[in-house]
């Protein structure tokens, strides 16, 4: 855009033109429409997206133990009578449930089982004659007891034998068993004391006979 003054020459090809302003022209003003300032109503209608540099927060999954931490729930289960734990366990099996909570219940039952094994007169006699007991002998006693044999069968359908063996070893330590040698294929375990095991749970009619005498 060029601003031409009155009398300016314009050359087009072979022609020369003059730009002349009219002498009878009147001044007129031109109103330019400007954008209206944004009102509070229009500002409210505008959606503003704020980009945060912080990563989105993950939702915490609800705890399966009524809000208790894993350690607190484990301690609560280990202090629960084994007959009650077994009822919950078999109830879950009948309903086809196998969640983290039921695995923790199985761990608590394992701890009760190795303690009951140490209270058995047969296991105590074996420990006296053989300088302790092996993990396999404890597992055999648990599998052969009327209280735990069905539980062992159902547990081995839910986990591998190696995982079950690892749970038994962990519970032997927790129950107060002590190895009589640091390493070796034929390491045997000394039985825990009565103080370490605590009082045993009476055998109910549902459990049947058990060699606690």
N, C-alpha and C positions, 0 to 999 in steps of 0.2 A: 504494500500500500504506500503510495507517494502522496505527499501533501503539495498541491499545486497552488501557486499564487496567481493572482489576476495578471494576465498578459504573458503567462508562460508559453513557450514555444514547444510544440509537439511535432516531431518529424516522423512521418510514416511513409516509407518507400520514397516516391518522388513528390510527395505532398508535404507541405509545412502548415501546420494548424496552430491556432492561437487559442489559449484558454482564457475566456473572458467571463467575469462574474456579472450577473444582471444588476442593473443600477437600481431597479425598483424592488429588490429582494428585502424581505422582512426577517428580522431575527426570530427564530423559534427555538424553544428549549425541548430537548428530548429527555424523557424520563426512562431511566433504565431500571428494570425490575431486579431487585436484589433478593437473595435467598433469605427467607425469614429465619430468625434465630430459633433454635430448637427449644420447644417448650418442655415443661416438666412432663406433660402428658405424652408427647412424642418420644421423649427420652425414656420414659417408662416402658414404651412399646418396643424399644430397641433392645435386642438381646446381645449382651456382651459376653464373649467367651474369654475366660481367663486361663492362660496356659501356665501350669505350675511345673516347676523344675523337679519337684519331689515325686518319687515313684508312688503309684497308688498303693494304699494300705490294704493288706490282705485281711480278709475276715477270719476271725478266730473260730475254729471249729468247736462246737460245744463238746465239753468233756463228757466221756461216757460214765464218769464216776460222780455225777451230781456236782460238778464244779471242783472236785478235789484234784490235786496234782497227782502225777503218777506215783511218787513216793508215798504220799499220804494214803492213796487208795490201796497200794500194796500192803502197807502196814495194817490197814483196816481189815483187808481180806485175810491176812495171816493170823489175825486175832479172832477171826470168825470161826465158830465150831465147824469141824470138817463135815458133819452130817448136813449142816445147812448149806455149805458150799457144794456138796455133792447133789443136793436137791436142785439147786440152781443150775448146776452143770448139766444134769440129765434133762431138766426142763428145756434148756436151750437146745440140746441135741434133738429132742422130740419135735421142736418147732423149726428145726433146720437152721439155727442161728450159730454163727461162729465169728464173733467180733473180737476186737482187742480186749474188751472187758472179760470175755470168757477165757481168753488165753491167760489173763492175769489170775483168774479164778483157778485155772489149771495149775499155775505155778504155786499158788497157796496150798492147793491140795497135795502137790508133790512134797512141800515142806512138812505137812502133817504126816504124810506117808513115811518119810524117812525117819521121823521122830517115833512113829509107832513101831517101825522096824527095830529101832534101838531099844524099845521097851519090851520087845518080844524075848521070851526066855530062850527060844531056839537060836536067835541071832546072838544073844549074849553068850550062850554056851559055845557057839561057833567062834566068836571073837576070842574067848579064853583059850580054846584049843589051837587056834590057827594064827595067833598073833594078829588079831584084827579081822576085818571083813573086807571083801572086795566090793566095788560098786556093782558088779554083776550079781553078787549074792544078795545085796540089798534090793536090786531090781527084781530078782527072782522071788524074794519074799513078798514084795508089793504085788507082783502079778499073781501070786498064789493065794493072797489073802482074800477073804470073802468081802471085806469092805471095799477093796480097791481093784479087784480083778476086772470088773466090767468097766470101770473108769479107765484102766490101762488100755483095754481093747478099743474103746471109743477114742481115746486120745491118740493112739497110733494110727487111727484112720484120718486124723486131722493134721498130723505133723509127721515128719520123717523121724526114723529111729535115732539119727545123730542129734537132732534137736532135742528129743526126749532125754537122751543120755546126758546132754549138756545141762539140761534143767535139773536132772538128778544130782549131777556133780555140784552145781551151784547151791542146791538145797542142802547137800551134805555139809558144805562149809558153813552155811548159815545156821544149821541145826547144832553145830558144835563138834562134828566129826573132825578128826585130825589124822593126816597121813603119817604113817610111821617111817616113811622114806620120801625124799624130795621128788625123785623121778624114778622111772622104771616101769617095765611092763607089768610086774607083779606087785605093784604098790598096794598096800592094804591100809584100811582106815581104822583108827581107834574110836570106840563109841563115845558119844558125849556123856557128860555126867547128868544126873537127875536134875540138878539145878539148871543146867543149860537147856534141857528139854522142856522143863516145866511140867505141870500136871497133865496127865493124859485124859482124853475124853472117854467117858464110859461107852461101852459097846451097847448099841440099841438092838431091838429085836430085828430091825430091818437089816442090820449089818451081819447078823448071824454070829457064829462062833468065831473067836479070834484068840490066838495064843498069847495073851497078855499075862497069863499067870506065871 
